[in-house]
Amino acid sequence: MYTEEQFLKKVNDVHGDSVEVIGRFKGVTKPILFKTKYGTCKYPTARQLYDEKITPSIKCALNKTEYFMEMLREKHP
């Protein structure tokens, strides 16, 4: 079982500064909100956020239009 501090450290080790956890950690099997440079996202389980094989994408974005527009702004300023 992870504490919130251990979870945040593990996420930081995997993603560095590219992901900011904004939701409260309630356990690895509970949903978690986080922010990327493109927008706010949600995973159904917090465990997905520290899995090195899973990268945040538009699929987990709460507002897919906003996420996509931020991606476009980065590619075509």
Contacts in CASP RR format, 6 or more apart in sequence:
PFRMAT RR
TARGET T0000
AUTHOR 0000-0000-0000
METHOD contacts of the structure
MODEL  1
MYTEEQFLKKVNDVHGDSVEVIGRFKGVTKPILFKTKYGTCKYPTARQLY
DEKITPSIKCALNKTEYFMEMLREKHP
1 27 0 8 1.000
1 28 0 8 1.000
2 10 0 8 1.000
2 25 0 8 1.000
2 27 0 8 1.000
2 28 0 8 1.000
4 24 0 8 1.000
4 25 0 8 1.000
7 21 0 8 1.000
7 25 0 8 1.000
7 27 0 8 1.000
7 28 0 8 1.000
7 46 0 8 1.000
7 50 0 8 1.000
8 21 0 8 1.000
8 25 0 8 1.000
10 50 0 8 1.000
11 19 0 8 1.000
11 21 0 8 1.000
11 34 0 8 1.000
11 49 0 8 1.000
11 50 0 8 1.000
13 50 0 8 1.000
14 49 0 8 1.000
14 50 0 8 1.000
14 51 0 8 1.000
14 52 0 8 1.000
15 49 0 8 1.000
15 56 0 8 1.000
18 36 0 8 1.000
18 37 0 8 1.000
19 34 0 8 1.000
19 35 0 8 1.000
19 36 0 8 1.000
19 49 0 8 1.000
19 56 0 8 1.000
20 34 0 8 1.000
20 35 0 8 1.000
20 36 0 8 1.000
21 32 0 8 1.000
21 33 0 8 1.000
21 34 0 8 1.000
21 49 0 8 1.000
22 33 0 8 1.000
22 34 0 8 1.000
22 35 0 8 1.000
22 40 0 8 1.000
23 32 0 8 1.000
23 33 0 8 1.000
23 34 0 8 1.000
25 32 0 8 1.000
25 46 0 8 1.000
26 46 0 8 1.000
27 46 0 8 1.000
28 45 0 8 1.000
28 46 0 8 1.000
28 47 0 8 1.000
29 45 0 8 1.000
29 46 0 8 1.000
29 47 0 8 1.000
30 45 0 8 1.000
30 46 0 8 1.000
31 42 0 8 1.000
31 43 0 8 1.000
31 44 0 8 1.000
31 45 0 8 1.000
31 46 0 8 1.000
32 42 0 8 1.000
32 43 0 8 1.000
32 45 0 8 1.000
32 46 0 8 1.000
32 49 0 8 1.000
33 40 0 8 1.000
33 41 0 8 1.000
33 42 0 8 1.000
34 40 0 8 1.000
34 41 0 8 1.000
34 42 0 8 1.000
34 43 0 8 1.000
34 49 0 8 1.000
34 56 0 8 1.000
35 41 0 8 1.000
36 56 0 8 1.000
37 70 0 8 1.000
37 74 0 8 1.000
38 58 0 8 1.000
38 61 0 8 1.000
38 66 0 8 1.000
38 67 0 8 1.000
38 70 0 8 1.000
38 71 0 8 1.000
38 74 0 8 1.000
39 61 0 8 1.000
39 62 0 8 1.000
39 63 0 8 1.000
39 66 0 8 1.000
39 67 0 8 1.000
39 70 0 8 1.000
40 61 0 8 1.000
40 62 0 8 1.000
40 63 0 8 1.000
41 56 0 8 1.000
41 60 0 8 1.000
41 61 0 8 1.000
41 62 0 8 1.000
41 67 0 8 1.000
42 60 0 8 1.000
42 62 0 8 1.000
43 49 0 8 1.000
43 60 0 8 1.000
48 54 0 8 1.000
58 64 0 8 1.000
58 67 0 8 1.000
58 68 0 8 1.000
58 71 0 8 1.000
61 67 0 8 1.000
END
